[in-house]
Structures are given as C-alpha cells and as structure tokens.
Amino acid sequence: MRQKSRYPVDVRFCPSCLKEECHSFCAGCRRKLFDGHPVSHVLPFSRPEYNERKRRTGGQRISISGLQSKHSLKREGNLLLMTEQGGQYILKPVGITNLLHRESTPANEHITMRLARDVFRIPTAECAIVFFNDGAPAYLTRRFDVHRDGARVPQEDFAQIAGKSEEKDGPDYKYDFSYESVGELMKKYVQAYKVEVDKFFKLVVFNYLVCNGDANLKNFSLARSDEYGDYLLTPAYDLMNTKLHLESEPDTALSLFKGDYETEGYGFNGKYTRDDFIELGVRLGLDHKRIDRDLNMFAEGTLLSADKLLDKSFLPDDLKITYKKNMRERLLRLHYSCKHDQHRNP
C-alpha cells in the first residue's frame, strides 16, 4: 500500500505531461522544466502570501488572459520563489474575477497546451499545474524568451510588430486585425516564411477547434533564432478553451480575413467552416495539398486521442465533457463545405 503523500496535494499523473503513476514531476519533465532539479509540484508559499506580495509590488491584472493575475518566479535550488527581476517562470493562479468556473482556469490552460503539443504536434512553451501550499491550483510556464544563463531572447509579439498599442489604437487594439494580415507581416519579416506560416496556420485552426476566442495579436510572437539568426514563430502560449469561462466568447479573437471579405459559406451560415480555412490557407500562400493535410489533422480519430488526455487532466468531470463536446461541434464545422452542401447548417 502506497504511503500517503507528504505534500498537501496528492497527484496520480505527472503535473506537466500527465504521465501515469507519477506523484510529482516525472524525470523528463523535471529536465525540461527545472534542468533536472527535483522541484515539487507544491509551491513553498500560500495563495494569501502570493496576494500580499502582489499588493505590495503593485502587481496589475493582465482579456480572458487580461483577467488573470500573474507573477514571475525564479528557481533557487529545488524551490520556486517569487521575484521582481530575473524571472524564469510565469505563475498564473485562479483569477479573482466573475468568470464561469474560474477555479478551473489553470487546468484549462494546462490541458489545452498539452493537447496542442501531444496530440496535434504544435510546439508549445513548457508548462505544468502546480499548487500553493494551501492547496490552491495555479498554472506554471517556463519562459522561452530567457536563456538558462539569464540572457534575454529578442522577441516581439504581433501587436508590437503591427505597431498597435492601447494608447494609439484604443482598448481593442489587439483584436482589431486579421489572421490574414498577421500572415502578411510574417511574409515581410520572416525569412523562412513558407515553413513558419504553415505552423501559424495550424495554430489558428487549433485555436478554432478548442474554442479559444482570445488568440489575439499579443498571443503570437516572433523571436530571433540563436541557430539561424533570423526571426521565427515562438512556441505557442496562452492557449485555452475560453468558451468554458465566457459563454458569449466569439469564435475567433481576430477575423480570418482582412477588410470585409467573407466566403460564400460564411455568408450562408454565419460561421467559419472548411471553406474559410481553405481560403485563408490559400491567401497565406499554402498549396492545396498542404492545406488539406493540415486540416485533416483535425479528425475524429485525433479527437479520440484528445479525449484520453482530457480524461487525465485536472479539469472537473463536467468540464471534461463540455470540452469534448465543444471540440466535436467545431470539428463538424471544419469538415463542412458549403460548396458541397448548401442546405445543411454545420
């Protein structure tokens, strides 16, 4: 019989990769997250201590992402500690907001990031679920813009690249754009455009599948590659099924197309379907075989793999069911083509 965990929060899966029969981080995740150090999934401070630190340092709330509090952490030995400078990690606890199921925001972000990486092979930031020492959950991610020696990686998000700011463009500055226009900026600034834009396209489709209505300009970035010297897409970050927390959340944070363009299917159904994503892929410069291959990644068989990972997540059972239902509704849209059936809504 296994002894009771010495931690206040017992787990059955690795809090990062969800590997079974792990009661804290597995060896592989310790290496990726903490350079091999045996860091616990339980933080050495409580949520009230975190709140007090935020109050004293004048921490500001940072959309659903803007409603989540966050703070920098650094690793000292085997401990993760709050810091004002030299942070290697970002910690996001449950926000003090009126979101639906707000207590599940850390688990939502964690499983959405894992689905992207483990099921759909989309590169993501390293991440995990951790717990304050009073048992409250939080989302942890390792910063990919900081080298192990502390040096910063040159990086800009697409709000910066597009020259948009709240002061100049108003409070909706990071939503007043299109994914097509992001592609145009990539063509201008990314030397390996054909490779990187395919990654971008798959990420846009993934966000649609998992009902992430907050994939705005600040959630896509370019960083300079140490190996090649040019700018490439960063690993994906801030991925979440926002519909679990905001029922009126739009289907996408940005429109697919610039201007007032809409496909025949969108005009007929008022929803993005396969025709829209094919058109977006064409406008981004992808050939039809590549577009079909990318879209066919999002299939019922793949969702069965997603189901298995969701079942191991830290989401409560009712939200696991809702999450699966959300994905299947979007999958129907991704397989629906108005060109082939003009009498049935997706």
ZAMARGU-4260 file (C-alpha; in steps of 0.2 Angstrom, whole numbers, plus 5000, padded with zeros to 4 digits):
<rodrens>
0) 5000/5000/5000 | 5007/5017/4995 | 5011/5029/5009 | 5001/5045/5010 | 5010/5059/5000
5) 5020/5071/5011 | 5013/5085/5000 | 4996/5093/5004 | 4990/5090/4986 | 4992/5072/4980
10) 4993/5068/4961 | 4992/5052/4951 | 4999/5059/4935 | 5014/5070/4931 | 5008/5088/4933
15) 5016/5093/4917 | 5015/5079/4904 | 5001/5069/4913 | 5011/5053/4913 | 5003/5040/4923
20) 5009/5033/4940 | 5018/5049/4944 | 5016/5058/4961 | 5025/5073/4956 | 5035/5078/4940
25) 5042/5064/4930 | 5061/5064/4926 | 5058/5070/4908 | 5048/5085/4914 | 5060/5089/4928
30) 5073/5090/4915 | 5063/5101/4903 | 5056/5112/4917 | 5069/5113/4930 | 5085/5107/4922
35) 5084/5091/4931 | 5081/5098/4949 | 5068/5089/4960 | 5056/5103/4961 | 5040/5099/4970
40) 5023/5102/4962 | 5018/5111/4978 | 5025/5129/4980 | 5033/5135/4996 | 5021/5149/4999
45) 5002/5151/5000 | 4989/5160/4990 | 4987/5173/5003 | 5006/5176/5003 | 5005/5177/4984
50) 4991/5190/4985 | 5000/5200/4998 | 5016/5200/4988 | 5006/5206/4973 | 4998/5220/4983
55) 5015/5226/4989 | 5023/5226/4972 | 5009/5235/4964 | 5005/5220/4953 | 4992/5224/4939
60) 4980/5212/4931 | 4985/5207/4914 | 4956/5199/4891 | 4952/5181/4897 | 4971/5182/4898
65) 4969/5200/4904 | 4959/5195/4919 | 4972/5183/4925 | 4984/5188/4938 | 5002/5183/4935
70) 5019/5184/4943 | 5037/5180/4939 | 5046/5165/4948 | 5064/5160/4949 | 5071/5143/4954
75) 5084/5144/4968 | 5090/5126/4971 | 5074/5115/4972 | 5062/5129/4976 | 5052/5141/4965
80) 5051/5158/4973 | 5043/5174/4968 | 5054/5188/4961 | 5053/5205/4954 | 5068/5203/4942
85) 5077/5188/4933 | 5061/5178/4932 | 5062/5161/4923 | 5044/5156/4925 | 5027/5164/4925
90) 5014/5159/4938 | 4995/5161/4934 | 4984/5157/4949 | 4965/5157/4949 | 4960/5175/4945
95) 4948/5185/4956 | 4935/5188/4943 | 4917/5183/4939 | 4922/5171/4925 | 4912/5155/4925
100) 4922/5140/4933 | 4936/5152/4937 | 4944/5139/4948 | 4947/5128/4933 | 4957/5141/4923
105) 4974/5134/4927 | 4968/5116/4922 | 4960/5123/4906 | 4976/5132/4901 | 4987/5117/4905
110) 4977/5104/4896 | 4975/5115/4881 | 4993/5117/4880 | 4996/5098/4881 | 4983/5095/4868
115) 4992/5106/4856 | 5009/5098/4859 | 5005/5080/4862 | 4990/5077/4851 | 4992/5090/4837
120) 5011/5091/4837 | 5011/5110/4839 | 5027/5117/4848 | 5022/5125/4865 | 5030/5133/4880
125) 5034/5120/4894 | 5021/5121/4907 | 5013/5112/4922 | 5000/5113/4935 | 5007/5117/4952
130) 4998/5121/4969 | 5001/5133/4983 | 5005/5125/4999 | 4987/5128/5005 | 4981/5118/4990
135) 4975/5131/4978 | 4980/5127/4960 | 4990/5138/4948 | 4997/5137/4930 | 5016/5137/4928
140) 5025/5140/4912 | 5044/5141/4909 | 5049/5157/4899 | 5056/5153/4882 | 5062/5171/4880
145) 5075/5168/4894 | 5091/5158/4891 | 5097/5147/4905 | 5111/5159/4909 | 5098/5173/4911
150) 5101/5182/4894 | 5085/5188/4886 | 5080/5181/4868 | 5075/5196/4857 | 5056/5194/4854
155) 5041/5204/4848 | 5023/5200/4848 | 5012/5204/4833 | 5004/5219/4842 | 5022/5227/4843
160) 5026/5221/4825 | 5010/5229/4818 | 5013/5245/4828 | 4997/5244/4838 | 4995/5250/4856
165) 4981/5254/4868 | 4987/5272/4869 | 4987/5274/4850 | 4973/5262/4844 | 4961/5261/4859
170) 4957/5247/4871 | 4953/5234/4857 | 4970/5237/4848 | 4975/5218/4850 | 4959/5212/4842
175) 4957/5225/4828 | 4967/5215/4815 | 4965/5198/4805 | 4975/5182/4804 | 4977/5185/4785
180) 4986/5202/4790 | 4997/5193/4803 | 5002/5182/4788 | 5007/5197/4778 | 5018/5203/4792
185) 5026/5186/4793 | 5030/5187/4774 | 5038/5204/4777 | 5049/5199/4792 | 5051/5180/4792
190) 5065/5173/4780 | 5059/5155/4782 | 5041/5161/4778 | 5034/5145/4770 | 5039/5134/4785
195) 5033/5146/4798 | 5017/5151/4790 | 5012/5133/4790 | 5015/5132/4809 | 5004/5148/4811
200) 4990/5141/4800 | 4989/5125/4810 | 4989/5135/4826 | 4975/5146/4820 | 4965/5130/4816
205) 4969/5123/4833 | 4963/5138/4842 | 4947/5137/4832 | 4945/5118/4836 | 4947/5121/4855
210) 4936/5137/4856 | 4950/5149/4860 | 4941/5165/4857 | 4956/5175/4864 | 4970/5171/4852
215) 4974/5190/4849 | 4989/5199/4842 | 4999/5198/4858 | 4997/5179/4858 | 5008/5176/4843
220) 5026/5181/4843 | 5042/5181/4833 | 5059/5178/4842 | 5077/5178/4835 | 5084/5161/4832
225) 5101/5158/4840 | 5105/5144/4827 | 5099/5154/4811 | 5100/5172/4816 | 5083/5176/4809
230) 5066/5178/4817 | 5054/5163/4819 | 5037/5160/4827 | 5039/5156/4846 | 5032/5141/4854
235) 5013/5143/4857 | 5007/5150/4873 | 4992/5156/4882 | 4981/5143/4874 | 4964/5140/4882
240) 4946/5135/4879 | 4939/5152/4883 | 4921/5146/4880 | 4922/5136/4896 | 4923/5153/4905
245) 4914/5165/4894 | 4899/5158/4885 | 4897/5174/4874 | 4915/5172/4868 | 4917/5175/4850
250) 4923/5160/4839 | 4939/5169/4835 | 4948/5184/4843 | 4953/5191/4825 | 4944/5189/4809
255) 4951/5177/4797 | 4952/5189/4783 | 4956/5207/4781 | 4943/5220/4775 | 4925/5215/4774
260) 4929/5199/4764 | 4918/5183/4768 | 4916/5167/4759 | 4900/5161/4752 | 4899/5148/4766
265) 4901/5161/4780 | 4888/5172/4771 | 4876/5157/4771 | 4880/5150/4789 | 4887/5165/4799
270) 4901/5153/4804 | 4918/5148/4799 | 4919/5131/4790 | 4931/5122/4780 | 4929/5133/4765
275) 4935/5148/4776 | 4951/5139/4782 | 4955/5133/4764 | 4953/5151/4758 | 4964/5158/4772
280) 4977/5144/4768 | 4977/5150/4750 | 4979/5168/4755 | 4994/5164/4766 | 5002/5155/4751
285) 5000/5137/4756 | 4996/5125/4742 | 4980/5115/4742 | 4989/5098/4747 | 4997/5106/4762
290) 4980/5114/4767 | 4971/5098/4766 | 4984/5089/4775 | 4984/5102/4789 | 4965/5102/4790
295) 4964/5083/4790 | 4975/5083/4806 | 4959/5088/4815 | 4949/5072/4813 | 4938/5061/4824
300) 4952/5049/4827 | 4963/5063/4833 | 4950/5069/4845 | 4949/5051/4852 | 4967/5054/4857
305) 4962/5071/4864 | 4948/5063/4874 | 4961/5051/4883 | 4972/5066/4888 | 4957/5076/4894
310) 4952/5062/4905 | 4969/5063/4914 | 4968/5082/4916 | 4965/5092/4931 | 4948/5098/4925
315) 4932/5093/4934 | 4922/5079/4925 | 4908/5090/4920 | 4921/5102/4911 | 4930/5087/4903
320) 4913/5083/4895 | 4909/5101/4889 | 4927/5102/4882 | 4925/5086/4872 | 4908/5092/4866
325) 4915/5109/4861 | 4928/5101/4850 | 4916/5090/4841 | 4905/5104/4837 | 4920/5113/4829
330) 4926/5098/4820 | 4909/5097/4811 | 4912/5114/4805 | 4929/5110/4800 | 4923/5096/4789
335) 4908/5105/4782 | 4909/5113/4765 | 4895/5125/4758 | 4901/5121/4741 | 4896/5103/4743
340) 4880/5106/4753 | 4871/5122/4753 | 4855/5116/4763 | 4863/5110/4779 | 4870/5121/4793
345) 4886/5114/4801
</rodrens>
